[in-house]
Amino acid sequence: MSGFSEEDQSRIIEMAWEDRTPFEAIEALYGLSEPEVIKLMRRELKPKAFKNWRARVSGRVTKHKSKRPEGVIRGYCPTQYKLR
């Protein structure tokens, strides 16, 4: 798990914080399962930030592909990646 570049690690953390990015997308891109993402987040975030993140993603249906409502096929909000 520690074999990621700083850039990849930063992107994994960013994806983990995103509401609409499922853990399955992180696993497909980086090979990290949900428990491994949790370990990475625990290791890299400050304790309060980790606690806030866990509270945010726990039970959130959009973080698990299998729990998503039918018809949701994208992993991000259409306005999320607009050029600034």
Phi, psi and omega in degrees: 000334182274004182277009181273147174292164179299322179295315179296317180299318178297319180293322178298315179297317178299314180296322180295326179284333183293131183295322187265000179267112182286156177301330179297327178292321178295319179295319180295321183276322189239354178076016180259126176284169179304312178299327178289324175295318178299316178299316179298316180296318179298321182287323189265335181267156172293153183308316181293319179295320178297316180299317178296318180296315180298319178296324181290317185270342181295120178081000181284118185295332182286346180275354180231116184306319183291340181263356182292148175297149179299140179099345177276108184245350181258159182255008181207162177286140182303333180268000187294323187248035177290142177291142182249000000 
